[in-house]
Amino acid sequence: MAKRGGPDPSSVRLPGPWTHREVSANGIRLHVVESGQGPLVVMLHGFPEFWWSWRHQLAGLAEAGYRAVAVDLRGYGDSDKPPRGYDLWTLAGDVAGLIRALGESEARIIGHDWGGLIGWTAAALHPRLVHSLAVVAAPHPLAVRNAVVRDPGGQGRATLGYALGFQLPRWPERSLRADDGARVERIMRSWAGPAWSASDDFAEAAARNRQAIQIPAVAHCAMEYYRWALRSQLRAEGRRFAAAVARPTAMPVLQVHGSADPCLLERTARASTRWVGDDPDMRVLPGIGHFPHQECPATVTGLIADFLAG
């Protein structure tokens, strides 16, 4: 039964070749979706989505011999939605706590969009827990920060064009929920590559995300990620965070990026190699937009499986 004001959070517990359960980590309850056995792979979604964006990789990586776990991030889906904790320090702590709660000493982390930014941060702040990192459409946080300032007509325009509007109180939340979440579909369509945005798979993904954004408190929590990201740049906290994540990663990193991504630009992603240790590995997919793991799932799953095996 739906809760008053929106769908019940349990509505994201979609059936498939996986199991749903709850895990307590970093002081909150996280909803996770698990498939397969083997080394642990933790998958972190982006905006405006939830765990289901990894549906293809859950099955593919389980078949490749991994324990694949997709999580609803703090504030999303069927995970807890506390009033605070939407900074990258805390979000990386959620991932570290999740790995331990799943009974493992380390994990291979895969992140898209915000999930990728969290992955970069977890690799910097909790390196002993991160065996390797694969990021999809997710430049390093400092690469994004630098590009917004140094590339105002490119990454600056792409980021601030929507992130500034997300700073307003209450209005962004109402706009995301209005008309059954129609703005979520418009955002996805504007960021996706042309082939996927015309497909039935896109239509299903958009419908799922439109419903999920209407779960009570999800739209507000999603906006809090962006509010912290921008406002922290004006505070001492932002300088402390930049210093904390400035050292190159100590583990292998794979970057997968779409050449047609209008949200986080290819040149911003390429600048991330500054924060990668030895032997950076970046794969650019021609004609693909901001959602490579959904736009060409077999290709991305194959790239990730090869990277993990190597």
N, C-alpha and C positions, 0 to 999 in steps of 0.2 A: 504494500500500500504506500502511495506517495505521501510524504509529509506535507503539511500545509505550507504553501509557498513555493513548492518545487518538487522534483523527483526525489525519492528516497536514495540516500547514498549507495545502498545495496544494488541499485539499478545498474551499476557499472560491473557487477559480477557476471559477466557474459560467459555463456558456456563455450567450451572448446576442449582441445586436447591438453588441458592444464588443470591445476587445482588452485582454489582460492583459499587464503587464510590470513590471519592477522598476526602481526609481530610487534612486540613492544620494543622500542628503540629510542634512545635519547629523550626519554620522558614522554613520548607520544605513542599512539597506536598507528601502525602503518599497514595498509592493505597490500598484500603481495600476491602475485600470480606466478605459479611455478610449474615447470615442465622439465623432465629429463633428469639424468643422474650423471655425475662427474664433477670436474672443477666448476666452482661457482662463477657465474656470470650475472652481474647485476645491471639492469637496464633502466635508465632514467629518462623520462619523457620531457617534452617541452610544452610551450604555450601554443595554442589553446587546447591542449589535449589531456589524455590520462593514460594509464598503463596500456590501453588497447592499441596505441600506435605501434607497439612492438609485437603485434599478433603474428606477423610473418616470421620474425626472428625467434620468437618463443619456440615455434615448431621447428624451424630450421636448425637452430643451435642445439636443441635437444636431440635431434637426429644426428648431429655431428659429435655427440658424446659429452655434452655439457649440462650442468644443472642451471638452467636458464630461469632467472627470476626478474620479472618486471614489477615495478612498484608504483603505486600512486604517491606522488610527492606530497609532502606536507601541504595541506590546504586543498588538495584535489581528490576527486573520486570518493572512495570509501575510507580514506585515511582521515586522521584527526585534523581539525581546522582550528587550531589555537589562535588567540588574538595577536600573537607575536612570534618571531622566530623566522622571518622571511628574508634574512640576510644570508650571504654565502657562508659565513662562519658556521651558523647553526645548521644550514642545509647540508653542508659537508659533514657535520657531526651526526646528522640523521643517517647518512650513508655509512659512516664508520660504525655507528651503533647497530645498523641493520646487518652489516657483515658479521659482527660478533653475535648478534641474536640468532642468525642463521647457523651458528655453530662452526663458523669457518675463521681461519686466521688471516685470510686474504681473499680478494676477489678480482676478477677481470671486470672492469667497469666500462659500460657503453652508455654514452649520453648524447641526446639530441637537443639542440637549442638550449634552453635553460638547464636541461639535464646534463648537457655537455659542459656548461660553465660550472655546474656543481662538480662534475667529474674532474675537471682541471683543478678545482679548489681542493677536493679530497686528495688528489695526488700530491698536492703541495703540503697540505696540513697533516695528512695521515699516510705518509708514503709507505709505511710498513704494511698497511692493509690493502694497498693497491698493487696488484701483480702487473697489470698492464691497463692501458687506457685507449679506448677507441671513441672518437668524437665525430658526430655526424652533424654537419651544418652548425658548428660551434667553435669559433675561434677562441683563443685564450682570452680570459677576461681583460688582461692588460692590452692585448692587441685591439680589442673592441674600444677600450677607453682611449687609447692613443689615436685610433683611426677616426673617432668621432671629432677629435680636435684637429687633427692634421689633414683629414680628408673631408672637409665640411660639405662639399658638393656631392660626395659619394656616400661613405658610411655615415657621416653626420646627418645628411638628409634622410637616409634610409632608416636610421635609428630614431632620431628625434621627431620624425614625421608622425610617429604613433606614440612613442614613449612620453613625450611632453603632455599629450592629451591624457595619458594614464595617470598623471600626477594630480589631476583634479579630484576633489572629494565627491564621492557618490555617483556622479554622472557616468563615468566609465562602466561601473557595475550595472547601472540601469541599461546602458546602451548594449552591453553584452547579453543581457537577459531578454531584451525586448524582442517581440515578434518571434518567440520560440528560439532565441539564440541566432537570429539571422546574421548578425554581425560577425559571429564566429565563422560562418561559411564564407562571408565576403573576405575576411582576413585570410583564410586558408586559400581561397581561389587566387587572391592577389599575390600570394607568396609561392604558390605551386607552379611547377612547369606546365606548359600547355597540354601535353599529352595526358598527364594524370588528371588534370582539372576537368577534362572532358569525359572521364571514365566512370563506370558504375562503381568502381572501388572508391573513387573520390566521393561520390554521392553518399555512399554508406558511411565513410569516415566522417564527412561533414555532419551527417545526421546524428551519429553517435556523439560527436563533440558538442553539437548544439544542445543535445539533451543534458550532457554532463555539466555544461557551464551553468545550467539552471538549478543544479543541486544547491540547496541553501548554503551560503557563505563561500562557495567556490569562486565566484566572480571577484569578490572582495579580496580573498586570499591571493588570487592570481595577480591582481593589481599591486598587492603589497610587495611582490618580488621586484616589480619595476620601480616602485616608489623608493624602496631601499637603494636600488642600483643608482638612481640619479641623485638622490639626496645625500647619500654617503660621500659623493664626490665633493660636496661642499663642507664636509666635516673632517675632523681628525681621524675618524674611523676609516674613512676612505684611504687616507695615506697609510694607515697601519695595515689595512688589507692589501694594498699594493705591495708593500714591503714583504708581507707574509707569503705572497704567491709569486714573487719575482724570480726565485731561483729556478733554473731549468729542471724539468722532471727527471727523476732518477730511474724511471721504468720505460719500457717501449710505448710509443704513442703512434696510433694510426689516425689520420684525419681523412674523412670522406666528405666531399663538398660538391654541390651542384654548380655548374658554371653559370646557370641562369637564376641563381638565388638572389632575389632583390632585397632580402631582409638583412642577411649577413653576407657581405660581398666576398667573392673569391680572393681578391687582393688582401682583404683583412685576414682571411684564413691563412693565406701564405705567410703573412707577417708573424704568425704564431710560432713558426719554426725557431724563433729567437728563444722561446721558452721550452723547447724540446731538447733533450740531451742528444746522445749520439744517434746517428742514422735515422733522421726524421723520415716518415713515410706519409706522403699525402697523395690521395687519389681524387682527381677532379672528373666528374661525370658530365659529359656534354649534354646540354639541353635540359638538365635536371634542375628543379627549383629547390625550395627550402626543405623538402620532405623526402630525401633520397631513399630512406629505408622503407617508405611506402610507395614512392614513385617507381622505383626499380628494385623491389625487395629481393629477388633472387641474386642480382648482382651484388647488392650491399651485404646480404647474408654471406655470400661466398667470400667477399673481401674480408669480412670480419672473421669468418671461420679460418681462412688461410692465415690471417694475422695471429689469431690465438694459437693456432697449431705451430706457428713459427717461433 
